[in-house]
């Protein structure tokens, strides 16, 4: 496989600061790896001899497993770091922790942390590649890329589509990365949710804000149903989960008022019955499990592009 000439990055820290061409490059490379994942063996050892470290200072199931599997599919070795049993509990800083792990001979650090900007800080302090696996409410670039890949595979385009992000925009790193990526590729983005979770300030960037989900059902091509992130909220932003589900949950009744080819996405874990009902989550319009499969391909692409950058 030929290395793309337009890729010059050693780190993937977010989608706000990369170009549309770079996003398309990642998507195109991920399509190649998606084909690899469907073949017997499901491996292409392009990173044989490399070592990747999952430095997760926050809990994760899908992202951590997906990055680890992506690295192994490329032939790399993987180190899994546990913050709970590390020297952080003894007062060591994340910089010292990361530098010590780097000294063991790693080539890439995949970083998740509750503090925004942590991956960027480590990219400035380490010699190895750094990939952002989610930094607080700031960005989650590979999640947005797998969402965009799923959309592009379904519609064969992104430009001109209307994508509505529904839910906890205020605390969602996935929403922010999606906003940057989708807009750079020419999509129309609508942010929908309670006023306590969706600020009018987004309109200053030319993004539509809607406080009624029913008002956008018929003109949306893709709904991305975001999880309500109770763990990041200081106060409850709505009276009850029942009220939220009534006003913003995607159910069969609402689905009937959507376009016939509407696509339903939801970055896991999903709260069945809150953001989306089981009938919709498991229905034919849903691509929730396809997102997970595409996530491995996207992370294979990101790892290969960054680690092979000369």
N, C-alpha and C positions, 0 to 999 in steps of 0.2 A: 504494500500500500504506500503510495507516494505521500510525503508530508506536504501539507498545503503551504504555499509560499507566503500567503498573507497572514500567517499566524506568527506573532513575535512575542507572545507572553509566556512567562515562566510561572505566573500565578493566576488563579481565577478567584477574584475577591468579590465580585458583584457584577451586575448587568448595567448599572448606572453609567459606568465609565468605559464600556466597550462599544464598538460600532456594530451597525446592522450586519456588515459583511463578516465580522468576527462571529456573531451569533449564527449566521447562516453556515459558516464553516463548521462550527461545533455540531449543528444539526445534520449537516451532510456527512460528517465523519461518523456521527452516531447512527445514521442509517446503514452505513457499512457494518458497524458492529452489531446492529439489530439483526442483520442477515447472518452474521457469525453465530449469534445466540440461537438461531433456528436450525443450525447444522449439527450433525452428530459430533460430539466432543465439545462443542460450544466454547472453543478456546482459540486464541490467536496470540502466541507468546511474544508479542512485540516488546514487552517490558521485562523479559527474563533477566534475572540478575539485579533488578531494582527492588527496593524495599519501601513500602508505604506504611505510615503510622497513622492510625485513627486516634487523634487527640480529641476526645469528646469529654468536655467538662460539663455537659448537660446530658440528660437521658435521651436516648434515641433507639429506635428499633429499625425502622425502614431505612433511613439514610445511612446509618452505620453499617448495617448488613449489606446494603446495596453497594456502597463504596468498597467494602471488603471483598464482595463477590466480583465486582468490576475489576479490581486489581488482580485478583487470582485468575480471572478469565484471560488477563493479559500476561500471565506468567510471573507476576511480581509476588514477593513475600509481603505479608501483612502483620503488623504489630497492633494489637488492640490495647489502648491505654484506658485505665479505670481511674477516674478522679477520686472516687470514694476511698480507694486503697493506696493512693499515691502520697508523695511527700508534700503535696499541697496542704494536707491535713496537719502537717508539722510547721507550716508557715512559709513554705517555698513559693516563689512567684511563678506565674505561668511561663514567663520568659526563661527562667532558670530551668524549669521542668522541661520545656521544649528544647532548650539548648543541650541538656543532658541526654535526651532521647536522640537528638540529631547527632551527638557525638558517638552514638552507637552505630552510626552508618546508614541513616535513612536518606532516601532521595526525595520523599514528598511527605508533607504533614497535612492531614485532612482535619480541619479544626472546626469544632462547634463550641461556642461559649455564650453565656448569657449576656456578656458585655458587648455592645456594638463597637466594631472597630478592632476587636481582638485579632482576627486573622490578618488584618492589614498591619497591625503592630508586629506580629510574629514574622510577616513577610519582610519587614524592615530589619529584623534582628537575626533571622536565620539565613543560611546559605541555600537550603533546600527549597523546593517548590512548596507553595502553600495554596491549598484550595479551601474555600469557605463552605462549610457544611451547615451554616446558620449561625449568625451572630446577633443574639437578642432579637429585638423587633426590627433590625436593620435590613439584612438581605439574606436570601437563600437561593443563590443563583442556579444551582443544578436542579432544584425543585421547579423553578420557573421554566428552565430549559426543557425539562421532561414534559411539563404541561404544554409548552409551545410545540414540542415535537408531536405530541398526541393530537393536537389541533391540526397541525400541518398534514399529518398522515391521513386524517379523516377528510379534510376539505381540499387537500393538495395546494393549500395557500394559507396565508395569514392576513395579508393585506386586504382591506375592505371588509373583513369580518367584524361583527360586534360581539365583544366578549364582556360579560358582566361578572365582576367579582362580588360575591355576596357574603356579608358577615362582618367579622372582626378585623376591619381594615386598620384600625388604630394600632393593634398589637401584632399584625401579621407581617413577618419578613417575607413570606411567600408572595403576599400581595404586592409589596414594593418591587421585588424583582420581576414579577409578572408585568407590572405597570411599565417599567423601563423597557423590558424586552419586547412586549407586544406593541408598544407605541413606535419603537424603532423599526419594527417590521410592517408598520402601516395599518395596524388594527385600531378600531374604535373601542375605547375602554370605558365602561360604566362601573362606578363604585356604588354598591347598594347595601344599605343596612340602617340600623338605628342612628339617629343623629349623634348619639353619645359615642359611636364607634366609627362614624364616617364624617370627617370634617369637610366643611365647605371650602377650606383652603386648597383642596385639590383642584378646584375649579380655576384657580389662578394659573395652573399648568395646562389648562384647556381640557381637563378631564371632566366628564359628566358625572354628577352626583345625583342619585335617586334615593328617596326614602321610602318608596313603595315598590316592592318586588312585582306586584301585579301590573304596574304601569309599564314595565319593560319586558314582559313575557313574550309578546308577539314580535319584537324586533331584535331579539338576542339570538345569536347563532351558537354561543357557548356560554354555559353557566359554570363558573368555578366556585364551588360552595366551600367556604373557608370555615375551619373549626373555630368555635368560640374558645379563646384561650384564657380560661378562668385563672390559670396559674400566673398570668402576667397582669391581672387586673387588681387594682387597689380596692375599688368598690364595684359592686354589681352594676353594669351599665344599662340594665333593663329590669323591670319589676320581677319577671319570672321566666324560666325556660319555656314554660307553656305558652306565654305570650309571644316570646321570640319565635317559637316554632309556628305559631298561628300566623304571624306576620311575614316571616322570612324563610320558613322551611319549605323545601321543594317536595311536593307530594304529587300524587296521581292527578288530582284535580287541577293543580297549576300546570303540570306537564301537558295536559290536554289543551291548554291555551297557548302552548309554545309552538314554534315552527316544527314541522314534521321531522326534519333532520337535525333537530337541536342536539347538541352534545353536552353531556353532564360530566363534569370533572369534580373531584374532591381530593385534595391532598390529605392522605391519611395521617393519623387515625381519624375515622369519622365517628360522630356521635349519632347513631341511628335513632331516628325519631326526633332529633333536634334540628340539625341543618338539613337533613334529607331522610325521607322515609325508606324503609327496607325495600319496598316495591320499586322505587326509583333507583336506589343504589344498585339493585341487582337486575335492573331492567335493560332492555336492548339499547337505550339511549346512553347508558352509562359506560364510561371508559375507565373506571377507577382502577381495575386490575391491569388494564393495558398501560396506564400511567406507571405502575410499579415496574412492569417489564421494560418500558422505555427508559426508566430511571437507570437501570443497569447499563444500557447502551450509552446514555448521555454521560454517565460517570466514567465509562471506559474511554469515551472520546476526550473528556476533560483531562483525565490522567495521562493519556498518550500524548495529547497536544502539549501539555505543560512539561512533562518529564522528558520529552524528546526535543524540546526547544534548545537549540545550540546558542 
